[in-house]
Amino acid sequence: MRDFRPSSFSLALLHPRYLFNWLGLSLLWLLVTLLPWRAQMAFGRSLGRLSMRVLKSRVKIARRNLELALPELDEAERERTLIANFESVGCAVFETGMAWFWPDWRMRAITRMEGTEHVDTAVANNQGMLLLSAHFLTLELNARQFGLYRPGVGVYRPNTNAVLEYAQVEGRCRSNKYLVDRLNIKGMLKALRQGDALWYAPDHDYGRHASVFVPFFAVEQAATITGTATLARVKKTVTLPCFTLREKDGYRLLIQAPMANFPIGDDITDAIASNQVIEAAIRLAPEQYMWLHRRFKTTPEGVPYRY
């Protein structure tokens, strides 16, 4: 599999079938370019509330995820979190535009970096960095902001739409080196061996393949891929938890200290350790997590489907 890097524009992208894609991207560019950040967030929250009327199946999934993951919340608290979560979904539309279209100076103006000393130490020791992240709704900003400090390599799923794929690769490589297909394990290993920072989010449910069932929030048997430990075993690699949290006046890029004694070589223990780190980060801002995904869809034999 090849790496994905910014490429020259092709006339084939101007085919009439892509008209609405270009119109949508142009509108997004216009809005994130002209509107101040606070106005974008206000429009985003409104858009998110509106989306609850349209994306009813996703509302149902998110509500169920909150019931499964956070049973300690009463019904009213869960509904407030659900509404705030969809407001965050709306904000993510604008944040994607910021990540793809904003110049570096404007991105730096709303970014507060915390924990960059851990990156400096890894670079000084000539170590590869596995950036353990998660599917926060700010994920587009996360890789872009990290790249402002140290350009790295992103792991992603290529888009089948040629225009959206072009925009995605161009946008995600504004402050990073290149992208690797999420199925390209050899490419990920190569990046780490070369001392690069590799962005990696293993928190979704990818089925039974290469997964173990371990606790995640209140769900005792959540399918969790073992790939995190596989990548972390690359020689001279440190695992740095890395997340972006939306705050009142901008964003905090949180880079945490390297995970200690990770991996130890036991799939279950290592999966539990990575889940605990991700869960702790999500609890800092649960409304900013991508609860729209059927995170707990894969169940062990004998356990009923959860949705």
C-alpha positions in Angstrom: 0.0 0.0 0.0 1.2 3.5 -0.8 1.5 6.6 1.4 -0.9 9.5 0.8 0.7 12.9 0.3 -0.5 16.2 -1.0 -0.9 15.8 -4.8 -1.3 18.1 -7.7 -4.8 19.1 -8.8 -6.3 17.0 -11.5 -8.8 18.3 -14.1 -10.8 15.1 -13.5 -11.9 16.6 -10.2 -13.9 19.2 -12.1 -16.3 16.6 -13.5 -19.9 17.7 -13.1 -20.7 14.9 -10.7 -18.5 16.6 -8.1 -20.3 19.9 -8.4 -22.1 19.7 -5.0 -18.9 18.5 -3.3 -17.1 21.6 -4.5 -20.0 23.9 -3.5 -20.0 22.4 0.0 -16.3 22.7 0.4 -16.4 26.3 -0.9 -19.1 27.2 1.5 -17.2 25.7 4.4 -14.0 27.5 3.3 -16.0 30.8 3.1 -17.5 30.4 6.6 -14.4 29.4 8.4 -12.3 32.1 6.7 -14.7 35.0 7.3 -16.4 34.2 10.6 -14.7 34.7 13.9 -14.2 31.6 16.0 -16.9 32.3 18.5 -19.4 32.9 15.8 -18.5 29.6 14.2 -19.0 27.8 17.5 -22.4 29.4 18.0 -23.5 28.4 14.5 -22.1 24.9 15.1 -24.1 24.4 18.3 -27.3 25.5 16.5 -26.4 23.2 13.5 -25.9 20.3 16.0 -29.3 20.8 17.6 -30.9 20.9 14.2 -29.1 17.7 13.2 -30.9 15.8 16.1 -34.1 16.2 14.1 -32.6 14.7 11.0 -30.1 12.1 12.3 -32.6 10.3 14.5 -30.9 6.9 14.2 -27.6 8.5 15.3 -29.4 10.1 18.3 -30.6 6.7 19.3 -27.1 5.2 19.0 -25.6 8.0 21.0 -28.3 7.8 23.7 -27.7 4.1 24.0 -23.9 4.5 24.2 -24.4 6.9 27.1 -26.7 4.5 28.9 -24.1 1.7 28.5 -21.0 3.7 29.2 -22.2 6.1 31.9 -24.9 4.4 33.9 -24.1 6.6 36.9 -25.8 9.6 35.2 -29.5 9.9 35.7 -31.8 10.3 32.7 -31.8 14.1 32.8 -28.0 14.3 33.0 -27.7 11.9 30.1 -30.1 13.9 28.0 -28.1 17.1 28.7 -24.9 15.3 27.7 -26.6 14.0 24.6 -27.7 17.5 23.5 -24.3 18.9 24.3 -22.8 16.0 22.3 -24.8 16.9 19.2 -23.9 20.6 19.6 -20.3 19.4 19.5 -21.1 17.5 16.3 -22.2 20.7 14.7 -19.0 22.5 16.0 -16.9 19.7 14.4 -18.1 20.7 10.9 -16.5 24.1 11.4 -13.5 22.6 13.1 -12.9 20.4 10.1 -12.8 23.5 8.0 -10.4 25.2 10.4 -8.1 22.1 10.3 -8.2 21.9 6.5 -8.2 25.6 5.5 -6.7 27.8 8.2 -3.2 29.1 7.9 -0.7 28.1 10.7 -0.7 31.5 12.4 -4.5 31.5 12.9 -4.4 27.9 14.2 -1.7 28.8 16.7 -3.7 31.7 18.0 -6.4 29.4 19.4 -4.1 26.5 20.4 -2.7 26.0 23.9 -0.1 23.2 23.9 0.5 21.2 27.1 3.1 18.5 27.5 5.4 19.3 24.5 8.4 18.4 26.7 7.5 14.8 26.2 7.9 15.2 22.5 11.2 17.0 23.0 12.5 14.1 25.1 11.5 11.6 22.5 13.1 13.5 19.7 16.3 13.9 21.7 16.4 10.2 22.3 15.7 9.4 18.6 12.5 7.6 19.5 9.4 7.0 17.4 6.2 8.4 19.0 2.9 6.5 18.9 0.3 9.2 19.6 -2.4 7.3 21.3 -5.6 9.3 20.5 -9.3 8.8 20.3 -12.3 9.8 18.1 -13.1 13.0 19.8 -15.1 15.3 17.6 -12.1 17.6 17.5 -10.0 14.9 15.9 -9.3 16.9 12.7 -7.8 19.6 14.8 -5.7 17.2 16.9 -3.4 16.0 14.2 -3.2 19.5 12.6 -2.3 21.1 16.0 0.3 18.5 16.9 1.9 19.0 13.5 2.4 22.7 14.2 4.9 21.6 16.9 6.3 18.4 15.2 5.1 17.3 11.8 4.0 13.6 12.0 2.2 10.9 10.1 -1.6 10.3 10.3 -3.5 7.1 10.1 -6.8 7.4 8.2 -9.4 5.7 6.0 -9.3 6.9 2.4 -12.5 8.4 1.0 -14.0 6.9 -2.1 -15.1 10.3 -3.3 -12.2 11.8 -5.3 -12.9 15.4 -4.4 -13.4 14.7 -0.7 -10.3 12.5 -0.7 -8.3 15.3 -2.3 -9.5 17.9 0.3 -8.9 15.4 3.1 -5.3 14.6 2.2 -4.5 18.3 1.4 -6.1 19.5 4.6 -4.6 16.8 6.9 -1.1 17.4 5.5 -1.1 21.1 6.0 1.2 20.7 9.0 2.0 17.0 8.8 4.2 14.8 6.5 1.8 12.3 5.0 -1.0 9.8 5.7 -1.1 6.0 6.0 -4.1 3.8 5.2 -5.4 2.3 8.5 -4.9 -1.1 6.9 -1.2 -0.4 6.1 0.5 -1.9 9.1 3.9 -2.0 7.4 3.6 1.7 6.7 2.9 2.5 10.3 5.8 0.4 11.5 8.1 2.1 9.0 7.1 5.6 10.3 7.8 4.6 13.9 11.2 3.0 13.0 12.1 6.2 11.2 11.5 8.2 14.4 8.3 9.8 13.3 5.2 10.6 15.4 2.3 8.4 14.3 -1.3 9.5 15.1 -3.4 6.4 16.0 -6.9 6.1 17.4 -7.8 2.5 18.4 -11.0 3.3 20.3 -13.7 2.3 17.8 -15.2 -1.2 17.5 -13.5 -2.9 14.5 -15.1 -6.3 15.0 -13.6 -9.5 16.3 -10.5 -9.6 14.1 -7.4 -8.9 16.2 -9.6 -7.8 19.1 -10.0 -8.8 22.8 -12.9 -8.2 25.1 -11.9 -5.9 28.0 -13.6 -3.1 30.1 -14.3 0.3 28.6 -16.3 2.6 30.8 -19.1 0.5 32.4 -19.1 -2.1 29.6 -17.1 -5.0 31.0 -16.6 -6.7 27.6 -15.9 -4.2 24.9 -14.2 -5.3 21.7 -10.8 -3.6 21.7 -8.1 -4.0 19.0 -4.7 -5.2 20.0 -2.9 -3.1 17.4 -1.9 -0.4 19.9 0.5 -2.8 21.7 1.7 -4.2 18.4 2.8 -0.7 17.2 4.2 0.2 20.6 6.5 -2.8 20.5 8.5 -1.2 17.7 12.1 -0.7 18.9 12.7 2.7 20.5 9.0 3.8 20.4 7.2 5.6 23.2 3.4 5.8 23.5 2.3 9.4 24.1 -1.5 9.9 24.8 -2.5 12.9 22.7 -5.9 14.6 22.7 -7.5 18.0 21.7 -10.1 19.4 24.0 -12.4 22.4 23.1 -12.4 25.1 25.8 -14.1 28.5 26.2 -11.4 30.5 24.4 -9.9 27.9 22.1 -8.4 24.4 22.3 -6.0 22.6 24.5 -3.6 20.1 22.8 -2.9 17.7 25.7 0.2 15.5 25.2 0.7 13.3 28.2 3.7 11.5 29.6 4.7 8.2 27.9 2.7 5.2 29.1 4.8 3.4 31.7 5.4 -0.4 31.3 3.6 -0.5 28.0 3.3 -2.8 26.4 4.0 -5.8 28.6 3.3 -8.4 26.0 -0.1 -9.6 27.2 -2.9 -8.6 24.8 -5.6 -8.3 27.5 -3.5 -6.3 30.0 -2.2 -4.0 27.3 -5.7 -3.4 25.9 -7.0 -2.6 29.3 -4.2 -0.1 29.8 -4.8 1.7 26.6 -8.6 1.8 27.2 -8.0 3.3 30.7 -6.0 6.1 29.2 -8.6 6.9 26.5 -11.5 6.6 29.0 -9.7 9.1 31.4 -9.3 11.6 28.5 -13.0 11.2 27.4 -14.1 11.9 31.0 -12.5 15.3 30.8 -15.1 16.3 28.2 -17.5 13.4 27.5 -19.8 15.6 25.4 -16.9 16.0 22.9 -16.5 12.3 22.2 -18.0 10.6 19.1 -20.8 8.7 20.7 -22.6 8.4 17.4 -20.5 5.2 16.6 -21.8 1.8 17.7 -18.8 1.4 20.0 -20.2 -1.7 21.7 -21.7 -3.5 18.8 -19.4 -6.6 18.8 -20.3 -8.9 21.7 -18.7 -12.1 23.1 -20.5 -15.3 22.4 -23.7 -15.5 24.5 -24.0 -11.8 25.1 -27.0 -10.2 23.4 -26.6 -7.4 20.8 -26.5 -4.1 22.7 -28.3 -1.9 20.1 
